């Protein structure tokens, strides 16, 4: 059982690396400009992959970025098939990762609280 888990993690890491390069080099959609992939979760049967991303543009562009990524998902999946050796290439689901933004807000709040003391 642990061996299967570690393979799933390795596959997720490989998918993240390959998708980051593909998004950077192959996607011409301006909506997907400054996207950073923060993590990938793959189901045990490799049928689905959740790709977590964040953007430097902030919250106002998330809707546009999400639309761009969803539109490119089929292309990215087909490109991924040529890059990684899996019997099943997972369906890609892009999810905005709010943790980076939340961390920055908390850090700002802490800095403000410390500064007022």
N, C-alpha and C positions, 0 to 999 in steps of 0.2 A: 504493500500500500504506500509507504513513504516514497518508494522509487517512482511510482506514477505521479505523485504530487510534485516531486522535483522536476520531472520531465515537463509537466504542465507549466511550471514556473519558467523553465528554460525556454519553452516554446513561446510563452508570453513575452519574455525578454527579447527573443529574436524578432518577434512580430513588431515590438515597439521600435527596435533599432531600424528594421527595414522600412516600416511606415514613416519614421521620421525622415529618412533619406528620400523616400518617394515623394512625400509632401513637399520637401524642400526643393527637389530637383525636377519633378514631373508635373506638379499641379500648377497650372497657369492662372487659376481663378484668383483674382485680387482679394476676394473675401477671406481667403485662407492664408493670407500673408504671414503674419507673425504668430504662428501657433507652436506651442511647445507641448509635446506628449509627456504626461506625468506618470502614466502607468497603463498597464494592460492586464485585464483579467480574462482568462480563457476557461470555458467550461471543460469539464473532464473529458467529454466526448469530442472536443474541438469544433463543435458546431457553431458556437457563437463566441465573439470576443468583444468585450467592452473596452474601448480605448478612451482613456481619460486625458483631457487636454486643458490647457490654460492659454491665455492670450495677454500680450502686453497692452492691447487696446482697451482693456477694461470691460465692464459690463455692457456698455451701450452697443458694442459690436457682436456680442455673443450670438444673437439671433442670426445675423448674416453669416458668421463663421459656421454656425451649426448647419445652416442651409447649404453652404458650400461643401462642407465635409460630407453631408448626407448625399449630395449630388455626386461627389467623387468616390463614394464608397465602393461602387461596383468596379470602377477602374482600378482603384487601389487593391481590391481583392484579387482581380485578375493579374495584376503586376506581382502581387505577393505570391501567387501560385508559382511563378517562375523563379522566385528567390528562395523559398523555403521548401523543404521536402516533407510534406504532410499528405496523407491520403485525402484528408478533408481540409479544405481551406475554410476557416470560419467566416460566418457572416459578420460584418463589422458594424458595431454600434458605437457612435461617438457620444461621449458624455462630458459636459463641462465640469471641470474640477474646481470647486470653490475653495478648497483648502488653502491654496496659496494666497488668495485674496483675503480670506479670513485671518490667516497668519499675519499678513501685513497690517490689517486693521488692529489686531490685538497688540502687535508691536508698537504701533502708533499710539494706542491708548496707554500702554505701559510707559512709553516715553513721556507722554503728556502728564501722567500721574506722578512720575518721578520728578519731572521738571517743576511741578507745582508745590512740592514738599519743601 
